Amino acid sequence: MALTPDLNRITQRPDVMGGKACIRGMRVTVGMIVGQIGAGHSVEGILADYPYLEREDIMQALRYAAWLAEEREVVLSGA
């Protein structure tokens, strides 16, 4: 099941990765992609490491993560 038309590559199914947001029903989570970017990996590097992914998969994962960050209030520890 796709979440919205503009995020048609992001799927959530209870039988895949425990219902986490995934890429096109595969066992690749949005969190894994965002974590890779956060760790300093480039889009090109991720695409090389995961040849079954496409650039738009990564872009939609980032848009989905940004949307979640804007929609939820998260309490962060003070610096």
PyMOL commands that set and color helices and strands:
alter all, ss='L'
color gray80, all
select helices_A, chain A and resi 5-7+17-19+30-38+43-49+55-71
alter helices_A, ss='H'
color red, helices_A
select strands_A, chain A and resi 10-11+22-23
alter strands_A, ss='S'
color yellow, strands_A
deselect
rebuild
show_as cartoon
